[in-house]
């Protein structure tokens, strides 16, 4: 009977990967461990997690924030786990497992918190708006803008989260394509593909790559082995869409912008912060989050310096300006709110961060119960690692790739570096198959409403699928020595 249940769970994990969402990060093997896979607590936990994930997926229909059901599910799952262990007189293994999962989440939370705080600071300084105006004002053809925005977001997304990078370039496409819905549709699709591909060859590009780096499965520089496969994944659909683009030039009005004092130094501090995160990990063996928090302190001290040296009675002088001809030059004052670090922290995507808490803790519980080990035996025991990784990557078109990666890490499969790179690649670029498969796609559907749609994305799905397998083939060829 057990082998039938295990087999069915394995099949369900391929169709509904939400069964494998998180990590069982126990600090050390415990002498006492219960197999709750056929216990009432295990069945209850499995039902609760599936129900919570379905509720999260129906967020747009029910208007219920996705974090709410996931938080409740995590609480209920660990409650019944600890209760079951208490009934056997040994609650310590369960509480130790919970603390291990909590530590993994805290490291992720602190890393993302600092990164998004810097991005919010740069947005308040008008840095992203300056880049947008610079691109719009270059008097380029639709086709040249298509390639420039694609390559820029491909590179930017390796250090900036995908949603921010996608919306930044999406604003450029929407601004210059006011009179060309076809350009907006294809430009947004190109941005989604380029963003997902660019965020895959860097550990800083997304949550899934961050997970792999934090868990020590791949070193920081080893991710760059995926650069060529990711480039292939971006270029192949872009080349196909190139011939469907209009050939003329957009008509745009030139603008001017004056960046406030300190903008340039915040960009520099962000670079220092990323360097600290990498250095703390590689040189000291400390979590990358420790380096990020050190960088946050630098931003706090810099804001303190700006506040004390600010002269509110005088107009702010720009540290550097970008002039594009025409229009009135407007001076941007540095307001008190703009220099409040906690305002930046408060504007984080807390619903998403709390959703990941529920996902990581909830499925961490399922892993501790024993379900993920059973699924791992099916996926990586009965199937080849390559087939398993390819199928998991395809499922990322429906399910968030960060949670899927966390699920596989929880399974602890014994696979070589090349397979970890393959899994990172497939989960990163697999989200491009559907418009709803990644945060940039969902964000751009709202930004370019009526022009970039689920249907317009689906028309190019065969080409994107071809690029998916082409990138896998390129990885197998270029990185053959890693297998």
Secondary structure, DSSP 8 states (H G I E B T S, - for coil): -HHHHHHHHHHHHHH-GGGG-S----SS--S-----TTSHHHHHHHHHHHHHHHHHHTHHHH---HHHHHHHHHHHHHHHHHHHHHHTT--HHHHHHHHHHHHHHHHHHHHHHHHHHHHHHHHHTTHHHHHHHHHHTT--BHHHHHHHHHHHHHHHTTTS-HHHHHHHHHHHHHHHTTT-HHHHHHHHHHHHHHHHHHTTSSTTS-HHHHHHHHTTSS-TGGGGGGHHHHHHHHHHHHHHHHTTS--SB-------EE--TTHHHHHHHHHHHHHHHHHIIIII---HHHHHHHHHHHHHHHHHHHHHH--TTS----SSEE--SSS--------TGGG-HHHHHHTS-HHHHHHHHHHHHHHHHHHHHTHHHHHHHIIIIIS-HHHHHHHHHHHTTTS-HHHHHHHHHHHT----HHHHHHHHHHHHHHGGGSGGGSHHHHHHHHHTTTTS-HHHHHTTHHHHHHHHHHHHHHHHHHTGGG-
